[in-house]
Amino acid sequence: MRINPLNTNVNLLTKYYELNTVRINGKAYQSIDEVTGKTVNSTGVSNPMQIDPGLALDLSVVYNALANPDSRLGILMMLNKPELMQLLFLLDKEKLILGLNFFSLPKLLEMIMRLPKELLLQALLMHMDQNTLLSLMPQRELLRILGSGKIKEEMLVKSLENLPTHILIQMLEAVLGQSVGRLKHHQVIDRMHHLKKRQILEGIMTLPSGTLLSIVSNFTLKDPSLLMELSRGALTQPFTRFTKPMLVQSFMVLDNSEIIKMLGGLPKNLLAQVACMIDPGQLAEVFANQFQGLMASLLG
């Protein structure tokens, strides 16, 4: 499992924001809880959204105004929060994910816990293989998989055929509650075919944890959908041991629009810094077309 240190994220943020390193270092280690509610200096612009249809701004002039990282941030701060969020649709997923670094670790954990079970599973499998995931599950969760309607009694018995005869006899005696004497391997298997599924599962519970894990793993490798039998609570537990970079990367399973909704939880000043990652050329076109009044007041 590869883990990126936090300072790697800071370097990436510095690269994409193209902002002053001191500013980034100061913000990157602050959580949303520390900056929420802090006031932002007034821009002095009463209504930056007023658009004069008669204005014809030179795109190159707008681009030059937005090319400078510091002035770009200042201009973005003149927009309201909904406008900033609309701009985020110009970013690709990798850059949107970088913006999640502004949330605190507890907040990221809270947000990931709200994901649907299917996405929780996808996120976990980004960081580990199926066998590793199953090894983190308690016995009752493994039995939930074996108890799936997709796994029939004969399939369970077949999964036990390669176990040593004495182990199978112990299972059978544990289920029946009586000694079965000295039986040959095929005789034990034959007796198991006459058991109900509930009884077979009771016998499987007596197996060593490694053997149980191997049996379940063989089923899930053939049919990965069986992993959805795991409970939501069990799937959320591994995330509590994730580092912040691992949690941030886990949100790659979401669509861009869902990530943008999450970024909407950031205060406006941090949201503007995320928007700073937008390509200046793209940003210039948007401002030249949609925010002409604002740009005219700045360039006039």
N, C-alpha and C positions, 0 to 999 in steps of 0.2 A: 504494500500500500504506500503510494508516494504522497508525501506531505510537504507542501510548500510553506516556508516560514513567512511570518507576517510581513517582514521587511521586503520580501519579493513583491507582495501586493502593493506596498508603498511605492516601490520602484515603477511598477506598472501604472499606478495612478499618476505618478509624476510624469511619466512618458506620455500618457494619453491626454491628461489635462493640459500639459505644457504650462503648468503654473509654477510659481516660485517654490523652490524646494522647501524653504522654511514654512511657507503656508501649508503645503501638503503634509509635511511632517507634523505640524501642529494639529491639523484636522484629522489625519488618518488614524491617530491613536485616541481620538475622542469618539465616544459612542453617541448614538442618537439621544440617549437619555441625558447626556451632558449638554448638548447643544440645543435641544428642543426648548423653545420659549425665549431664546436669546433674540434680541432685537437686531434688525438690520438697518444701516444708515439710510435715511430717506433719499430718494433719487431726485426729488424736486419736480418730477414730471407728473402733472396732474392727471393726464389721461393718455398714456403712451399708445393706446390702441386706436386713436383717431387716425383715419386714413383719408387722404386727399386724393381722389381718383385722378386728379390732374397732374399729380406728381409723377415724374419719370426719372427715377434714380439710376445713375450709372452703376451697373453691377460691380464693376471693378472698384469703384469708390466704396461701396458697401463692404466688399470683400476686404479691402485694406483696413477698414475700421474693425472688422471682426477677426482679422488674422492675428492681431496682437493678443496673446492670452489674457493679459490683465484687462484690457479694454473689452474683450469678448465677455469675460465674466461680469464686468460692470454693466454691459448692455443687457445681458441675460437677466440680471437681477431686476431690471426694469419691467420685466414681464410678470404676470401673475402666475400662481402655481398651476392652474389648469393649462395655461399656454405652455409652460415649461414641460409639463407632462406630455403634451401633444408632440413637442419637439423630440422627445425621447424615442419616438417611433422611427426616427432616422438612424438610430444606433443599432448595430448588430448585437446578437445575444452575448458575445464575449465581453463587450464593453458594458452592456447593461449589468451583467453579473459583477463586474468590477465595482459598480456603484453600491452593491449590497455590502461592501466592506465598511460602509459608514454606519451600519447597524451594529449594535453590541452583540456579543455572543449569546446572552440570554434571549435577546429579541429574535435573533436568527433561529434559535431553537424553538421559540414559541411559534414562529411562522411556519417552520417545517412540520411541526406537529399537526398543523391544520390541513396538510395536504391529504388528498384521497389515498386510500391504502395502495392502490395500484402505482401511484407516483412515489410513495414511500419505498415500495419494493424496487422500482426502477432506480431511485436515487442510491439505495444501498448497494445494488449490483454495479453501480459505477465505481465503487471503491473496493469491492470484494467479489470473489466468485461464490457460486451457490453453496459449495461445501463449507466455506468459511462462514457464510451467513447462517447455515443450519447449525454449525458448531456453537453459535452464540445463543441458540434457542433452548429453552428448558425442555425436559422430556415431554411434558404435556402438549407442547406445541408440535413436536415431532409426531406425536400420536394423532393430533388433529389432521395431519397430512395423510397418515395411514388410514384414518377413519373416513376419508373422502369417499363419496359415492362412486368416484371414478376408479377406485381400487377395489376389486372384487375379492371374495374369499380365496379363490383359486390363485389369484395373483399374489396374495400374501403368502400362501403356502409355498408357492414356487420360489419366492424370494428367500425362503428358509432352507431350501433343499441342500445347499452347499455347506450348511453348518454341521459341526461334528455331531455324531449320533447321540453322545451323552448329553450334549447341550439341549438337543431336541427332546430327549426323554425328560430332562428336568423341566422344560417348558410344559410338556404334556402333563406331567404329574402335578405341576403347580396349578394348572387349569382344572384338572379333574379332581384334585384333592386326594389322590390315592396313588399307590405304587402301581406301575404298569409292568413291572418285571423286566426281563431282558428281551428287548425287541431289536430286530434288525432295522437298518436305516429305512428301507422301503416300507417296513411295517409301521414305523413311527409316522412317516409322511402320509401313509394311507389313513391312519387314525386322525391325523390333523385335517384331512379333507372332509371329515365328518363333523368338524367343529363349526360353530357359528362364528361370525366375524368378531363379535364381542369377545368370545373366548380366545380367539387367535391373538387379538390385541392384548388381552390380559397376559398371555404367554410371552408376547414380545416385550412387555414391560419388565420382565425378569431378566432380559438380556443385558450384557454390559453396555455402557453408554456408547462406546466406539462401534460396537456391532449394530446397535440401533441406528446410529448416525449413518453408517454405511448403507443400510437397507433403505432408509429414507432418501439418501442422496441418489441412489440408483433410480428410484422412482421419479424424482424431480428432474434428473438429467434427461430422462426419456420424455417427461411431460412437465416443462417449467411452469405451466399454469397451476400446478399443484401448490406452488409457493403461496398462492393467494389464499390458501386454507389457513395460513398463519394469521393469528389475531392482530388487530391494529396495534394493541398495546405492546405486543412482542416486537413488532416492526419499528416502533418508535424508540425502544430502549437503546439500540446501538448508537443512535444519534447523540445521546447524552455523553458519549465518550469521544465524540468527534472534536477535532480542533476547529478553530474558526475558519481557516482556509478550506478545510474539508466540507464544512457546512455550506459555505458560500458556493463551492463548486456543485454541491448537491442540487442546487436550484436550476442547473442546466436542463433538468427534465421538464421544466415549464416552458410554455410558449412565451414569446416576447411580451405579449400583452399582459400576461399574468405577472411577469417580473416587473413591468412598469407599474402595475397596480400596487405592488409591494413597495416600490421606490416612492410611491405617493405618500408613504408614511414618513418620509424624511422631511425635515423643515426646509423652507424655500431656499435658504442659502446653500445647503448641501445639494439640493436638487439642481440648482444652477451649476454647481461644480460638476455634477454628472453630465449635464447638457454641454459642458465645455468640451467633452470628448467628440462632439459632432464635428465632422469635417467642415472647416471654415467655408469651403466652396458651396457645400450644400446649405449651410446656414445662411450664407449671403443671399442665395436664391430665395429662400423662405422670407428673409427680412425684406428683400427688395420687392417681393410680391404681396406680403401680408402685413408687414409692419412699416409701411412707407412713412406714415406720420411720425413715428418714433425716430426713424433714421434721418428724416428731413430735419427734425428738431435738433438732433445731435450733430449733423453735418453742416447745418445752416450757419 
